[in-house]
Amino acid sequence: MKRQAKTRVWHQRHVNDFYVRQSVEQGYRSRAAYKLLEIDAQDHLLKPGMAVVDLGCAPGGWCQVVVERLKGQGRLIGIDLLEMTGMNHLTFIQGDFTEDGGLRQVEAALGGKPVDLVLSDMAPNITGVIVTDQARSYQLAELALEFAAERLHPEGAFLIKVFQGAGFEDYVKAMRAVFRKVAARKPDASRDRSREVYLLGRGLKANATQVSDFIESAPDFV
């Protein structure tokens, strides 16, 4: 199928997508909001008063859900390379959390306090080369896991999107080295044809801050 035809088919599927239509009707910035809504309904992650960090937060669908659940109590810090329209009760940082500068801005916003929940729905810019895209995805996932291990409250939680395929089992192993409980979630709002899956880690192990050493010594994820 030619590129133009593929684009036309994708657009048709997109505009007819149930969750896309729902997001427009209900005012969510992306259909991804329904993935977090479904996971939260099952796992009860979000509560008023929490400190939450959303890594790669643009365009803000997950942030909207968090703001709704916090009900004006608690803190939400979001960071993304892309510009994003602001919203109430969100501290937005336009920067790169994988670089020291972006991390310093997040640390400043946190004021040295631990985090209750770290969210990551990030995906790298897609090249179309599966091996390359998978490698970039897990590079981001590694850094997100390190961030969570170093900054979460001992009873905190970490929710991240990853992709099944090369590197998946090794990443699950890394998650289990950090958290006492690790579960996989595939919400209905995740398209059937997508390889994405969400991993949820809860409760840091005593040596969780040593995750960087574990990752360095483990086999390459891809």
Secondary structure as UniProt FT lines:
FT   HELIX           3..16
FT   HELIX           18..26
FT   TURN            31..32
FT   HELIX           33..43
FT   TURN            48..49
FT   STRAND          51..55
FT   TURN            58..59
FT   HELIX           61..70
FT   TURN            71..72
FT   STRAND          75..80
FT   TURN            88..89
FT   STRAND          91..94
FT   TURN            97..98
FT   HELIX           100..110
FT   TURN            111..112
FT   STRAND          115..120
FT   HELIX           130..151
FT   STRAND          152..163
FT   TURN            166..167
FT   HELIX           168..178
FT   STRAND          179..185
FT   TURN            188..189
FT   TURN            192..193
FT   STRAND          196..204
FT   TURN            206..207
FT   HELIX           208..210
FT   HELIX           211..217
//
